Amino acid sequence: MSKVKVLVVDDEIEFATTLAERLNIRGFEATACFCTEDALALIHAKNIPDVVLLDLKMPHMDGMEALEEIKKYNPTIEVIMLTGHGGGIPLIGAARQKHSPFDCLMKPADINELTTKINQAMVKRQTAINKGEGE
């Protein structure tokens, strides 16, 4: 079985890099990206992650806009929103429409909780792929 591919997208470079390293140590194939535009470019270049950890507050294109673009491109990619702003979680709940995140966690998220959520998101993605959705 191949490793779960995780794309960490956060404009806080140290946070994104450290989180990707911690996930790699735990057996994931994690890559850090520091802006939503670069993340979308990677995805469009067929470097498709299984799960994206996406910061809500990003410069230029925020996390919710990036989520919509990711889901339009490939609806099976699961996205877990990360936010350092408690007010963002109810906003995400209210904004859930066609392109909703798998979950939303407060930063800094507990690494064990995060890895559990990533694995759950991967199960959901694999089920969608098996049903022929997206891809």
N, C-alpha and C positions, 0 to 999 in steps of 0.2 A: 504494500500500500504506500502510495506517495505521501509526502508531507503536505500538510495543509498550508496553502500559500496565503500569507497575510500581508496586506499593504497598510502600513501605518502612515496616515496623512495628518500632519500637524505642523503649524508654522513655528512652534517652539522646537528648534533643531535638537537641542540636548534631550528634551523629553522624547521626541520621536525616535532618535537614534538609540537611546537607552532602552526604550520599550521594545524596539525591534531586536536588540541584542538579547534582552531577557527572554523574548519569545523564541529566538533561535536556540538558546540554551535549553529550552523546554521542548524542543523537537519540531517546532514549526519552521517553515521557510518564510522568514519575515524580511521585508524591505521597508526602509523609511523614505518618505517623500515629504517635502516641506511646503508644497503649495498644491492647491486643487488642480490647477492647470497641468502641472507635471504629472500628477496622478492620473488624470484623464488621458494624457498623451501615452502613458505607459499602458493603460488598459486598451486604448485604441490600437496600440502597436502589437496587440495580441499577447501581451504579458498579463494574462487575466488572473487576478487573484481569486481565491475562494471567498475570502472575507476581507473587507476593508474596515479599518478602525479610523474613523473620520472625525476630526475636531469640528465642532459646531461653528465656532467663531474663527473664521479665516479671512485674510485680506482678499480683495478682489471678488472672488466667487466664494460665498460662504458654504458651510457644510450641507445645508438643505438643498441649495442649488446643485452642488456637486452630486448629492444623493440622487436627485432627479435625473441628471445626465448619466450616471452610472447605470441606473435601472432602465433607462431608455435604451442604452447600448446593450446591456445584458441583464435581464431581470433575475437571473439566478444568482448573481453576485450578491452576497449578503453584506449588509453594512451595519456596523455597530457605531453609533454616534458617541463621541466623548465630549464632555463639556466641563469646564471649570466654573461655569456660571449656573447656579442652581435654578435660576429662572428659565433656563433653556429647556429643561425636561418637560414642564407643562406645555411649553410652546410646541415642542415636537409632538406631544400627544395630541394637541389640538390641530396640528398641521398634517396629521396622517391622512393620506389620501391614497391614490394609486401607488405611489412610490414611497412606501414607508420603510423606516429602518427596522432591522431585526430587534434592536434594543438600544437603550441609551444609558450610559454610565457616567457617574461623576469622576472627574480627574482629581487626584490620582486614583485610578481604580486598583483594587486589590488584585494582584496578579493571578491568584487562584480563581477568583470570581471571573476574571477576564478570560482565562484559558478555558474555563467551563463554558462561558458564553460563546467563545470562538468555536468550540467543538459542537455545541448545539446548533450554531448557525451553519456549520459545515454539513451536519445531518440534514438540515432543511434544504440546503443547496443541492446536495446529492439526490434527495427525493425529487426535487424539481427537475434536475437533469434527467433522472430516470423516467420521468413522466413526459420528457420531450419539450419542456418549457424553455424558452430562450435558446441559448447556444445554437 
